[in-house]
Amino acid sequence: MLIKNIELNNFRQFYGTEKLEFSTDPKKNVTLIHAENTFGKTTILNAILWAFFEQVTSKFEQPKKIVNFDAQEEGVHSASVSVIFEFKKHTYCIKRTFDDREQGTKKTTLSAHKIVKGNYEALQAAETFVGSVIPKEMAKYFFFDGEAAEAYSSAKNYKDVAVAIRNMLGCFLAERAIDDLKGLTKEINSELGKSSTDDELAKLELELQKTNESIEEYETLKDSTKDEIATYRDQLKGLQEELRQTEGSKDLQRLREAKKQQHVSVSNDIVAGNKEILHWIGNDAVALISEKLATQSLDFIDDASLKGRIPSPYDEDFVSKLLSEQKCVCARELKPGSPEWESVASLLKTATNKEILDRVVRARAHIKMLQDNRKTAPDKLLEAQRRIAEKHGVRDKLEQEIKEIGDTLQGISLDEVDAKERSRDKLEKIINQKHVELGAIRNKITGLKAERDSTDKMIEKKALKNEGSKKLLIRKQMVEQSAAMLKLALSDYEQNARRDIEKKTNSILTTVTHNHRTCRFGENFSIELVKENGVSCPKSSGENQLLSLMFISSLIQFASSRMNEESILLRPGTVAPLILDSPFGKLDTEYQVDAAKYIPTLTPQVVLLVSSSQGNEKVLDAVGSRVGMEYVLVAEYKAPAGRKKETRLVRHGKEIPTAIYSQKNDRTRIERI
Amino acid sequence: MPEVTQQQVEAFLMQVMEIQHEHAHEQKNAKSKRQSKIRECLDKHASGGAG
C-alpha cells in the first residue's frame, strides 16, 4: 500500500479542511513533517490509524473528543479523515466519519471506494476490505509512535515483543481457531454428560470438567508465577549490574578511612615535631645563644674559686658561733658592741652558707650542661626538622590518595550500596521461593492431568456402551487432535519467526551501530543486548530506543518478506507505509543520523514526524536526499503573543513562523515547504 | 474404540481454518456463526469418517 494523500476535516486541532499529499516517488520516498510538540504530529499519526481501524495510540489524549472545538462552537457536529491509497495497482479511498449526534457504535462510520477513472465505486464490507489491505494487528507497527518505542526492549515488556512477532507472523486466525476448538471441547464434554442415562457417566463428566477447570487455573497460575520470576530476575539483573558498577566501593571506603586515620596520626606527629622544635628553642637554642655568657660565667666562677672569693672564705656558722660565745679565735673577748665584736659581726655580710655553696655547685653544673648542649643542639634541630619534613611528605601523599579515592567514590552512596545489597539478597530469596512455588504448581498440574486422563479413560469405557456417547467421543478426539496439531504448527512457525526477526534485527544493528554488541531474544522473548563475550548487558534509555526501533524495522521487513505467504494457518504479510512519530527521541546524535539514513530503506514509503529537537541539521542532512515532500505544521492562536516567544523553522534558506498569534481560530495548518 | 484417522483430522482442521479466514475481521471473542459453522463441520467430518 502507498498512501497518496490524506484529508482531515475538523479533526481535532485541524479546523476546516487540511490536506497532506505524501511522496510516492520510490527514490524520494520520505515525507518529512516538522512540528513542535503539541502542534499535531501525534494527531496526524492517529488520524491515519483512526481512519483505518478506529484506533489511536496511548498518547492520543481524550480520544472521544474528535470534532475541532472551534468548529463545534460554530455548530459543526462531525469530523472525518479520508485516505486515498494505492493497493495492488488500484486506487482506493477510505473515509471514517465521526458524528457526535449519533449514539454508540453509530457515531463512527467507515466507507471504502475504488477509484476508477475518477469515479468512486463503493465497496461493500469496508472493514473487511481495510483488513485485507493491512491487518489491524500489523498496523500498529507501521503507524508507530517512536517515543513509545523504548517499551519494546525494556525488560518487563517481553510479552509485547512476543505478541508483536505473533501478529506479524499473522497467526491470530490460528490462535482464534485454537480458542474456538477449546470451546468446542467443553461443549462436547457437557453433551457427553447428558448423553447417557448412566448417572455415573454424568458424574465423571462433571469431575472431568472440574479437573479441566483446575488445570486451567493452575496453568494460569504457572504463567503468572513464571512472569513474576522473569520480572524479579530482570530486577535482580539490574541490581547486580548496579552493584557491579560500585564493586570495590566498600573496600575503597575502608581504605579511605584507614588513610584518614594515618593522616590524623601523621598530622599529630607534625604537631609533636613542631613542639620539639619549640622545646629545642627553649633549651638547646639557649645553649647556642648563651655560649659566650656561659663560658665567661664558668671562667668567672672558676677564677673566683681559685681566688677564694666564691664561695666566701668565711663560714656563717663559724662566725655566728664566735659571736655567740663572745670569744674570738685569738682568745680575745668579743664584747657585744665593742669594735672587735662589730668587726667580727661584719664578716656575716659576706660569709657563706650551705645554700650558697649549693647554688654555686648548681650554677657550675648548669653552665657545664649548657656547654654540653651547645655541642649537640644543631644536630637535634636538624633531626627534628628532617622528621617534620618527612612527615609533611607522608601527609601530602596521604591527602592525594584520599582525594583520589574520594574522586572514585564520588556519586556512590555506600548506604545505597548497602540497601541494594539487601534488596539483591531479598530478591534472590523471593526468586528461590517462587521457583519452589512453580515446582509445586507443576507437580499439581501433572497430578491433575493424570487424574484427567484416568477420568477420560473411565468415561471412554462407559461411553462406548452407548452409541450416542461414542459419536461424541470421536468428535472430541478430533477436536483435541486438531488443536494439538495447530499448537504444534504455530509453535514451529513462531520459533522460526523469532530466529528470523532476531537475525534481521542484528543485521540492522550492524548497519546502524558501530560497536560490536548484538541483540538476543531471551527465553521469554525479552530483547537483550549482548556483549562480544556473550554476556547480556543493561541497556541505556537510548539503547532501548535504538533496539526497539531496530526491532520494529525487522518486523516490517519480516511482514514484507511474508507478502506471498500461502499457508492456511497464517495470514500473509503486508507492505505498508512506515509512519513514525518522533522516531529519534532518545537516540544519541550519532545513532539519530544512522537511523535517519537507514529508515528510508525499510519500506517503499516513509513518513517522518519530527520536532526541531529531533530534526536537527545532521538528521535532516542524512535523510535529505530521500525527502520527496516536506511540510511544517503551523499553530495559530486566537490569543495575542504576549510574552510568548516566536518560534520559527528555517528550511532551505527560508524562515517559516510556526506559531502565529491573534488569529481567527485556534487551529493547526499544514504548510508545504 | 474406533480411532480417528490423521486424514480426518487434517481435513477438519483445514476447514476450521477456512472458516477462520472467512470470518477474519471478527473480534477474537465475538460470538458468531463461526463457532456454529465449526460445529457443523465437525459433525460432517466425524460422521463421514468413523462416525
Interface residues (C-beta under 8 A of the other chain):
Chain A: A125 E127 T128 G131 S132 F172 L173 A174 E175 R176 A177 D179 D180 L181 G183 L184 E187 E460 L464 K470 K471 L473 I474 R475 Q477 M478 V479 Q481 S482 M485 L486 I568 L569 R571
Chain B: M1 P2 E3 V4 Q8 V9 E10 F12 L13 M14 V16 M17 E18 Q20 H21 A24 H25 K28 N29 R34 Q35 I38 R39 L42 D43 H45 A46 S47 G49 A50 G51
